[in-house]
Amino acid sequence: MIVFLAGLNRYNMILLSSAALFFLAPMVIEVVSSRADSVQPTVAAKSAEAIAQSILAERYCPCGCGNFLPGSSKSPACFGCSVGKAEISRVRERLAAGRIAEDIIKELDERVLVDVFSDYTEDGLPEIWDRAKRVSSEYDQHRVVLRPLGATEDARRAIKLVECARTEGMFYIIHEALIEHPGPWDEETLIELATERGLVGDKIAECLKRVDIAAQMAKDRQHAKLLNTKNFPAVSVNRKLSPAGEGALRKAIRTFLIQGTI
């Protein structure tokens, strides 16, 4: 081999080098592309989180407490409120789905907030939830938030599941699935529901054991008490109790659209 190489002139050496590059180039490109692909999701995730932080940084919790959104670096921050948490998940999950920041901000600035006070386990929830979303969307208002109270062990188990899903960026997927779920509400069934929609069963099972929803339930129950009703599901429009009928909801939404913001 040494003798062979020694006998090559400069022109032949160039040809050999070119041939080697020809065969090696695809492998080099593949390695570089592989590295780029592995870096790109990380960069995109960091970029999306930076955008989310910039959107959420100066926002107050829409529950009316006068504090910043839950977990905010601003003081004081709302603690545990479902409506504030939903606002945060709305931003992060819409960004992850490819929505642009301007559209998300426009949605957050809508004048109407509809709260549905009900556990996932309530028989009447699916009908009222669908109606609230449909009527709100007719007026280009999209902030309809469930305020679960955790009245039973089954109800609390469902709340825990959606909180575990929230940490995985899948709050709204599991949230809507639970509203449509007719039962039963045991842990095995709920984990099966979650895994069918893309969550990892073992991870969710572990999360269900440690997730703490006490502060969240306390806040939602406090806000429900302010409505002065014991009948659930109950609906409020901009924190004022409204009959859940279609005509009454339309009237309440129109009133607040005319009056101004929350």
C-alpha positions in Angstrom: 0.0 0.0 0.0 2.9 2.4 0.8 4.6 1.6 -2.5 1.3 2.1 -4.3 0.7 5.5 -2.7 4.3 6.6 -3.3 3.8 5.8 -7.0 0.8 8.1 -7.4 1.3 11.4 -8.9 -0.3 14.6 -7.6 -3.2 14.4 -10.1 -4.1 10.9 -9.1 -4.0 11.8 -5.4 -6.5 14.6 -6.1 -8.8 12.2 -7.9 -8.6 9.7 -5.0 -9.4 12.5 -2.5 -12.3 13.7 -4.6 -13.7 10.1 -4.7 -13.3 9.7 -1.0 -15.2 13.0 -0.4 -17.9 11.8 -2.7 -18.5 8.7 -0.7 -18.1 10.4 2.7 -20.2 13.4 2.0 -23.6 11.8 2.6 -22.4 10.4 5.9 -21.1 13.8 7.0 -24.4 15.4 6.0 -26.4 12.8 7.8 -24.4 13.3 11.0 -24.7 17.1 10.8 -28.4 16.8 10.0 -28.9 14.4 12.9 -27.3 16.8 15.3 -29.3 19.8 13.9 -32.5 17.8 14.3 -31.7 17.0 17.9 -30.9 20.6 18.7 -33.8 22.2 16.9 -36.7 21.0 19.1 -34.7 22.2 22.2 -34.2 25.6 20.7 -37.9 25.8 19.6 -39.1 24.8 23.0 -36.9 27.5 24.6 -38.2 30.0 22.1 -41.8 29.1 22.8 -41.3 29.3 26.5 -39.6 32.7 26.2 -42.6 33.9 24.1 -45.0 32.5 26.7 -43.2 34.3 29.5 -43.3 37.5 27.7 -47.1 37.2 27.1 -47.8 36.2 30.7 -45.4 38.4 32.6 -47.6 41.4 33.3 -51.0 39.7 33.3 -53.3 39.7 36.3 -55.4 36.6 37.1 -58.8 37.0 35.6 -60.5 35.6 38.7 -60.7 39.1 40.1 -58.3 38.7 43.0 -56.2 41.6 41.9 -53.0 39.5 41.9 -50.8 38.3 39.1 -51.3 34.9 37.4 -50.5 31.8 39.5 -46.8 31.2 39.8 -45.9 34.6 38.5 -42.5 36.1 39.5 -44.5 39.3 40.1 -45.8 39.8 43.7 -48.4 39.1 44.8 -49.4 36.2 42.7 -52.7 34.3 42.7 -52.3 31.0 44.4 -53.9 27.9 43.0 -56.8 29.4 41.0 -58.2 27.2 38.2 -59.1 30.2 36.0 -55.5 31.5 36.2 -54.0 28.2 35.6 -56.2 27.7 32.5 -55.0 31.1 31.2 -51.4 29.9 31.5 -52.1 26.6 29.8 -54.0 28.3 27.1 -50.9 30.3 26.2 -48.4 27.5 26.4 -50.4 24.9 24.6 -51.5 27.2 21.8 -47.9 28.2 21.2 -47.0 24.6 21.0 -49.7 24.0 18.5 -48.3 26.7 16.2 -50.6 29.6 17.0 -48.9 33.0 16.7 -48.5 35.3 19.7 -50.7 38.1 18.4 -53.7 35.7 18.1 -53.2 34.4 21.6 -52.9 37.9 23.1 -56.1 38.9 21.3 -57.9 36.0 22.8 -56.6 36.8 26.3 -57.8 40.4 25.9 -61.4 39.4 25.1 -64.0 41.1 27.2 -66.0 38.1 28.4 -65.0 35.3 30.8 -67.5 32.5 31.3 -66.9 30.2 34.3 -68.7 26.9 34.7 -68.6 25.8 38.3 -68.9 22.0 38.2 -67.0 18.8 38.8 -66.2 16.6 35.8 -68.4 14.0 37.3 -71.6 16.0 37.2 -74.2 14.5 34.8 -75.3 17.9 33.5 -71.8 19.2 32.7 -71.4 18.1 29.0 -74.6 19.9 27.9 -73.9 23.1 29.8 -70.2 23.2 28.8 -71.0 22.7 25.1 -73.7 25.5 25.3 -71.4 27.9 27.0 -68.6 27.4 24.5 -71.0 27.6 21.5 -72.8 30.7 22.6 -69.5 32.5 23.6 -67.9 31.7 20.3 -70.9 33.3 18.5 -69.7 36.6 19.9 -66.0 35.8 19.2 -65.4 35.1 22.9 -63.4 32.0 23.7 -62.5 32.0 27.4 -64.8 29.4 28.9 -63.2 27.9 32.1 -64.2 25.0 34.2 -64.1 25.6 38.0 -64.1 22.1 39.5 -65.0 22.0 43.2 -63.9 18.4 44.2 -67.1 17.4 46.0 -66.3 13.7 46.0 -63.3 11.4 45.8 -64.1 10.6 42.2 -64.3 14.3 41.4 -61.0 15.0 43.1 -59.3 12.1 41.2 -60.4 13.7 37.9 -59.0 17.1 39.0 -55.7 15.5 39.8 -55.6 13.9 36.4 -56.0 17.1 34.5 -53.4 18.8 36.7 -50.9 16.0 35.9 -51.8 16.4 32.2 -51.1 20.2 32.5 -47.5 19.5 33.5 -47.2 17.5 30.2 -48.6 20.3 28.0 -51.8 18.3 27.5 -54.3 20.0 29.9 -56.9 20.9 27.3 -56.9 17.4 25.6 -57.5 15.6 28.9 -59.8 18.3 30.2 -62.2 17.9 27.2 -61.9 14.1 27.3 -63.0 14.1 30.9 -66.0 16.4 30.2 -67.1 13.9 27.6 -66.3 10.9 29.8 -69.5 9.2 31.2 -67.7 7.3 33.9 -66.6 5.2 35.8 -64.1 7.4 37.6 -61.8 4.9 39.3 -58.0 5.4 38.9 -57.5 2.5 36.5 -60.2 3.9 34.1 -58.8 7.4 34.2 -55.2 6.3 33.5 -56.5 4.2 30.6 -58.3 7.4 29.2 -55.1 9.4 29.6 -52.8 6.8 27.9 -55.3 6.5 25.0 -54.6 10.2 24.4 -50.9 10.1 24.5 -49.8 10.3 28.2 -47.6 7.7 29.8 -49.6 5.6 32.2 -46.9 4.9 34.8 -45.9 8.6 34.9 -49.5 9.6 35.4 -50.1 7.0 38.1 -47.1 8.4 40.0 -48.2 12.0 39.5 -51.7 11.1 40.9 -50.1 10.1 44.2 -48.3 13.3 44.8 -50.1 16.2 43.0 -51.7 18.7 45.5 -55.0 20.3 44.5 -56.0 21.6 48.0 -55.3 25.3 47.3 -56.9 25.1 43.9 -60.1 23.6 45.3 -60.2 26.1 48.1 -60.0 29.0 45.6 -62.6 27.6 43.3 -65.0 26.9 46.3 -64.4 30.4 47.6 -65.4 31.9 44.2 -68.4 29.5 44.0 -69.6 30.7 47.4 -69.5 34.3 46.2 -72.2 33.4 43.6 -74.5 32.5 46.4 -75.8 29.3 44.8 -75.9 25.7 45.8 -77.0 24.4 42.4 -74.3 23.0 40.2 -73.3 23.1 37.4 -73.6 26.9 37.7 -72.5 29.5 35.2 -71.1 33.0 35.8 -70.3 35.6 33.2 -67.6 38.0 34.2 -68.0 36.7 37.8 -71.7 37.3 38.0 -74.2 34.4 38.2 -76.1 33.7 35.0 -78.9 31.3 34.2 -77.5 28.5 32.1 -80.1 28.7 29.4 -79.1 29.7 25.9 -81.1 33.0 25.9 -79.9 34.1 29.3 -76.3 33.4 28.4 -76.6 35.4 25.2 -78.1 38.3 27.1 -75.4 38.3 29.8 -72.6 38.1 27.2 -74.1 41.0 25.1 -74.5 43.1 28.2 -70.8 42.8 29.1 -69.7 43.4 25.5 -71.6 46.7 25.6 -70.4 47.6 29.1 -66.7 47.0 28.6 -64.0 44.7 30.0 -64.1 42.4 33.0 
